[in-house]
Amino acid sequence: MLRSPNTSESSNVTTQKTTGTSDKYKPSYTVEGRQILIVYGTEYGFSEEVSRKLFDRLSDIEIGKDESRFQPRMVNAKDYTCIDWEQEQICLIIISTSGDGVPPTDAREFCEFLTTTDTSLKHICYSVLALGDTNYPQFCKTGKQVDQRMSELLASCITDRSDVDMEDWSVINRWMDKVVQYLSEQSSIETRMDYLDLSSLDDDSIPSRHNPFMAVLKVKKPLTFQTSEDDKETIHCEFDITDSGLSWTSGDALGIYPENNPSHVENILKMLEFDGTEKINTPVWAYKPYSDTGDIDLYTAILKFYDLKCIKIDLLQLLCDIVTEEREKTELQQLLQQGVCSIIIYLYFYKTTDFKTSKSNSFLYEYINEREVRDVLENFNSFVIKTPKQFVSCLKQLQPRYYSISSSPIVDNNTVCVTAAVVRYKLLGQPREGVTTTYLQDRLEVRDRCPVFMSRNPDFRLPSNNNVPVILIGPGTGIAPFRAFIQEKEKQENPGPVYLYFGCRHRNKDFLYKEELGKVLPWKQLLLNDYENANTILVVFSLTQRQNKTIHVSCKCTLPAWKRYFILLPINIQKLEKWEQNGLISLKVAFSRDQSQKVYVQDLLLKDSKLLWQLIDQILQYSSVNSMQIDSILYIFTPKDNTV
C-alpha cells in the first residue's frame, strides 16, 4: 500500500551533495535498499524531465516497517556501459524517437547494444514509456523497438508500454501510477547495496546542455529587407566559441538558451503581486553555474528557466482551486470538465484507457494552445497566490532552441553561425513573439554573452565520397545547413556537383545569402519563344560582361510552363570562376510572390524530375537507401496524375 513518506526514517538513507539541486538525482546510497534503474534516452531533454518526476515518485513510496526503501537511479542511455545488468532487478526505460524513427543521438549505442546482445534478461522486470509525435509517421518507433527487444531477451513486463504524443502528461502520469502501484505491492525485490557511482559520469570539461558555454555574439546582421509587417525578418548571427572545447561537423545544430522578454516577466510578477526578489529553490533543470546554487531570486528564475508561452494544465487547476469570483471558477471548471468529457468520448469510441495522444482532450488543448501564461492570469485574475513556489510549480521548463549551424568548421572552427527567422505574429488580437528569435534580434547585443552547446545530427552529413552528387533542397532558413555544406564542398578537391534548390517570397527582400549564392537583379523578362516545351535543364552559366571584379551571368532557370526568363546574376568573379570551373553548384531559385502565379521549390523539383531521378540513380551507386527514404522520394517526385 502507498503511504505518506516517513521523513525521519528516510533522512539517513542516502549521502548526497547539497550544493546543487541537480545532485538530488545523482545519489550515493550508503545503506542497503531495493534499487530501481531508470534509463532515459533524450534528444532535447523531455525524457530526462519525465525521469526526474518518476525518480521523485519512487523516492516517496513508503514501505512496510521491516522493508527496505526503494533506491531509484537515473542513467542517461549514453552511459549504459556503467550498468551491470546481472545486478539489476527493475528497469524502467523512458525514451523518445527522433526524426524519421531513429533513437536520440545519445541513445543510439544503447539501442544497438540491445539489438545485438544475446544476454538473457529474464531476471529483470521492466516497462517502457515511449515519447513521440504523431505528426511524424514513425510515431514512438524507438520505444516500441526497445519494448519488443526487452521481451525477446526474456525480461518480464510489469505494465504495458505507453506511447506519449508530445508532452501529454495525462498519459505519462497514468503510466507512472501503474508502475508505482506495481512496485508498492512487491515484496520479492531483493535488498542490496548499490554498485552504481553516478558521480563518476560527470564531465564538466566539455560544454553540454547542462553546462553550456557562454559564447560572445560577435556579428549580427539582417538577411532580409522589410517594407511591410508581412515581410520575412531573418538574421545571421555569429558566435565566438574560442577556447570553449566545442566542436561540430557540418549538419549539426547549435543549442541556444534564451531569456524571456523582461516586460512579460515584469507583467506577470505585477499580476502575482511579487517584486521578484523572493527566493525560490533553483530549478533542477537549471544549467551551470545556476545549478550549483541552492536558491535563486524569482525574477531571474522566471526570466531564464520557466516557459511563459506553453501552459501546463496544472496552472488551470491551481487557479480553479483559488479564484474567488464564481464566474471565473465556473469557466475553469467547465474548461477542465470539457477535457474530461472528451476523454469519456474517447473511451466510448476506442474502448481503451491507454490514450495515445493529447488530442483526446481536444477542448482543453485547443484553449491552452492558443494562449500564454499571461493570458490565463489576465482571464482569471481573482486569485491570491501565497508563495512563489506555488506558482512556479505550475510552469513548464524553458527549453533551449536548436538552430542548424550555417557555417563549416573547416572555414573557421572558432566561429559558429546560425540563421534565424524572427517570429512575430498576432493571436487573439494580441502581438506574440518567438522566445529565442526575438531574444537574439531585440535583446542580445553584439559583444553580449549567450549560453550555447552543440547538438549532434549524425544522420545529416555530406557523403564521405566527395564525388557523389549532392541535391540540397532548402526553402527559407532551410538553406542554413546547406551554406555550411557548400563551404565544405568548396574546400574539397574534385568535388562532385551540388544542386541547390532554394525558395523565398521575393528576390529583392528575402533571398538569403544572395551575396554568396548570387544577387538577383531586377529580371530582364525575355520570353523564350522556343523554350515553352523544352526539357528541364540545369542552370547554365555564361560570362557576358566584366565590371570591377564582378561579372554578370546569364542563366537559364526552370520556371512555370507559362513563362520563362533569363536572369542576370552578379557574382564575385573569383568565386564564380572557381565554382564554374569545377562545376561546384547549380542554383535553382523559386520566388513565390514575384509573379501572379505562385512558384514554389516543389514546382522546380517537379520540372526537374527526370534530372533528379538520374542523380538519385547515381547516388544509389555509392550508398544504400532504406525503404522509408525511397517512400519519401516517391512522395516528392510522383505527381497525383502519376505521369512521372
Protein Blocks (a to p, Z undefined) as FASTA:
>chain_A
ZZdddfklmmmmpccdfkbmklmmmccdfbdcdddddddddfkopmmmmmmmmmmmmmmp
ccdfkbccdddddddfklmmmpcfklpmbdcdddddehjhpacfklmmmmmmmmmpccdc
klbccdddddddfkbmkgoklmmmmmmmmmmnopacfbdcdddehjafklmmmmmmmmmm
mmmmpckbccdddfbdfklmpcfkbgcfklccddddfbdcdfbdcfbfkbccdddddddf
ehklpacdehiacdddddddfklmmmmmmmnopghlaccdddfkbccfklmpfbdcfklm
mmmmpcfkbccfklmmmmmmmpmbfklmmmmmmmmmmmmmmmmmmmmmnopabdfbfklm
mmlmmmmmmpcfklmmmmmmcbccfbfklmmmmpccddddddddfbdfklomkbccdddd
dddddeehiacddfklmmmmmmmcghiacdddddddfklccdfblklccddddehjllmm
mmmmmmmmmmpghiacdddddddfblklmgghklmnopcddddddddfklmmgccddddd
ddfbdcehiacddddddddfkbccdddddddfklmmmmmmnomaccddddfklcfbdcdf
klmmmmmmmmmmmmmmmmmmmpccdfklmmmmmmmmmcfkopZZ
